[in-house]
Amino acid sequence: MNNYSITTGSEEDFFARGREWAKLADQAAPIPEGWRISFEDVAEMPIPPVIPAATQRKDFTSLSLPPEILAYFKASGPDWQNRIADVLRAWMEAHPQT
């Protein structure tokens, strides 16, 4: 089990960065090199970049996908969920409801 430590300037920053780390963990994505922290270099610890909040509201849902489709998008790297949303949005725009 890996232990990670995050220090930030405010409580809001702390929780925002924690959510980003949790998303990476949920995706089994590697922690970016600049975000890695060890106890040996606490004095020189890099501050993770602030990731801006999404500008669009998103709702959480559960969606069943064939394994090959899910594997394809996950293999494309971080943000694979957004790429699925982009494909769905393109289809939606190409097939407007009347």
N, C-alpha and C positions, 0 to 999 in steps of 0.2 A: 504494500500500500504506500502510495506517495503522499507526502505531506507538503502543502503549499502554504505560503504566508503572503498576505497582501497588506500593504500599508497605503493609505490614501489620505488626502487632505480633509475630506468631509465624510460624514456618514452616508450621504447620497452617492458619492464616488465609490465608497467601499461596496455598497450593495450593487451598484451598476457593474462594477468590475467582477464582483462575485457571480452575478448572473451570466456574464460573458464566459467565465471559467466553467460554470455549470453547463452552459450550452455546448462548449467544446467537449466536456466530459461525456455528455449525453450522446454526442456524435462520434465518440471514440476518436476524436481529432487530436493531433499532437498540440501541446502547448507551444505557442510561438517562442522562438529562441530568446527574444528580448523579454519575455515574461517569466522565464525560468528563474527560480530563486533557490539559493542554497543557504544553509545556516553559516557557511564559511565566509560568505561575502555580504553579510547583512549591512555593513557600513556603506557598501558600494551598490546596494540593491537598486536595480533599475525600476523605475515607476512604469507600470504597464500603460500603454497609450489609452486615452479615453476614447471609447468607441461611441460615436453619436447614436442616440436613440433613433429608432426607425421613425420616419416622417409620416408613414401611413399606419393607421390602426390595423392590427391583425388579431383575428380570433383564433383560439386554439381549437383544433378539431382532431378527430381520428379518421384516418383514411386507409383503406386496405388497398395495397398495390401488389402486382405480381413481383416476385422476388428479383427477376432480371431488371425490371424498371427501377426498383429501389436501389439495387446494386449499381446500376449505371449512374444514377444521380449522386449517390454517396461517393463513388469513385472520382467524381469531378471535383471533389475537395470541399472545403468549408463553404457555407452558404448554399448547399445543395437544395435546401428547402425553398430558398428564394428562386432558384432556377426552375423548380417544379411550378411555383406560383407564376413565374414568367410565361411558361409554356401554357398553363391553364388560362392566363389572361389573354394571350395571343389567340387561343382558340375561341375564347369568349368574344373577343373583338371581331373575329372573322365570322362568327355565327350569332349575330345579335338576336335577342328575343324580340318578337313583335308584339 
